[in-house]
Amino acid sequence: MAPEGFRIEPLGPRHDRAAFSCGVEPLDRYFHQQAGQDVRRKLAAVYVLHDTATARVAGYYTLSAISIEPASLPEEVARRLGRYPVFPAILLGRLAVDRRYRGRRLGQLLLLDALHRSLRLSTEIGAMAVVVDAKDDAARAFSEHHQFQRFQDDASRLFLPMRTIAQLF
């Protein structure tokens, strides 16, 4: 799914995290200081977009499990899913592209890879949607441009149903 010269793969010891800079301090700090620990502790799966020509990390995203309260979803969505105390989903917790790679649509590439991977995983563990927490208006606009819907009780939290993701692929 990655363009020629790039490979999307799990974060490993050979990836130079220190050289990565997306310009958003919390995303850079997470990748530099915490991503490896989260992988070892099984708190998140971290995937990197590896530039095979330069050995740089061009971008990354994280996936983890999350539960959704039915009351937080739009009523028509929750009604279709049935009566459960919570719904299983996949959290796309972080997504960032290094400054040196901006303008190449790599953020969209990473998002599509995360959605495709989540769709595959949902057949094995059950997940009704992918959830994102938009850190700012630009992130929310990016998510909404890709068909994510807002939660009823939190405008910065959005979801994309697996049914919609399946139609993309």
N, C-alpha and C positions, 0 to 999 in steps of 0.2 A: 504494500500500500504506500510505502514511502517512495519519493522520487529517486532517480538514479543518484548515487553518491551519498545517500542517507539510509540509515537503518533505524528502525524503532525496536528497542530492546529493553529488558529489565535493567535497572540501575545496578552496576557492579563496581568492583574495586578499580577497574581499569579506566573508569570515566573520571575525567578531571573536573570535579565540582567547583574547585576554587576559581577557575577561569570564567565560570558562567556569570553573566550579568544581564538581567532583563531590565534593570532600572527601577524596579519596584522592590523597595527594601525588604518587606516581609517575605516576598517570594524568593529573593536572593538569599536571605538569611536562612530560610527553611532549607533550601537546596544545599547550601554550604554546610550547615551545622546539624540539621535534624533528619534529613531524608534517609541517610544510611541507618540511623538508629530506628526509624520507623519501619524500614524494611526488615531489619533483624528482629524486631519485636512483633512483627506481623500486624502492625497498626495501619500500614498503607502499603500498596504496591506502587512503586515508582517506575515509570517508563521514560526513557530518554530517547530523543531524536539525535542520533550519533552521526556526525559528519565524517564519513570514512576517509575523505581526502585530507582533512586537517586534524582528525581525532578529537575535535571539539564537540561539546554538547551544545546543540543548536536550540534545544528546547526540552521540556519535560512536562509530565502530568502525573497525578496521583489518583488511585482508585482505592476505595474502601467500602465496607458495608455500612448501611444506615437504615434506620426505621423511620417511617413517616406516620404521623398521627392522622387518622382519617379526617378529622375536623379542619386540618390545615389545607386540605385539597379542595378545589372547587367542587361543589355539591354533586354536579353531574358525573364527575370522575369517580368520586368516592362511592356513589350509589351503584355504579357499574361493577365495582370491585367486590362488593359484598360486605358483610359485617365481620370485621376483624378488629382487634384492639390496635394493631399497627400493621403497616404494609412494608414488606422488604423492598429495598432499593439499593442502588449503587451510588456512592458519592464521588463525583469528580471534584476532588478537594482543591487541587491547584493545577494551573496550566500556565506556562510561561515560555516565551521565546527570547533567546539571547538577542541583545541589541544589534549585534553584527549581522543577524539574519532577518531583520525586519523587512517587510515589503515583499516577502516571497510566499505569502499565504500559508506559512508553516503553522500558525495558530489554528487555522481551519483544518489542516492536515492532522495535527495532534488531536483536535476535537473529534474528527471523523474516526481516527484510530481508536480513541477511547470509547466512542459509541459502538463501534463494531465489536471491540473486545467485550464490552459490557453486554451486548446482545448475545454473544456466544456464551458468556458466563451465566446469563440468566436462564439458559436451558439446563444448567447443571445445579444451580443453587437457588433459583427463584428470585426474581427481582422485577418489580412492575414498572420501574422508571430509573432514569439517571437524574440525579439532583446536583445542582451547582449552587454555591453561595457567591453571588456577585459582590466583589469588594468595592466596586464603584459604578458610576453610571455607564462608563465605557464597557465594563465587563457585562453589565446587565444588557446593554444594547447588543453586544456581540452574541450573547446567549439567546436573546429574543429574535435576533436575525436568523438564528438556526432553529427556530420553532419552539424554544423552551417557553413554558408558561409559568406565570407567577403563582406562588402559593397564596392562599387567601389571607393568611395572618402575617406574612413577611414578604415585602416587595423585593427584598434582595435575595431571597431564596427562590429558585426556579426548578422546574422539572420537565423532563421529556419522557413521555410514556414509551415503554418498550414496543408497543404496537406501532407507534410512529417511527421509532428507530428501525424496526423491521421493514417498514415500507421504504426507508432510505436505501436499504441494501437488498 
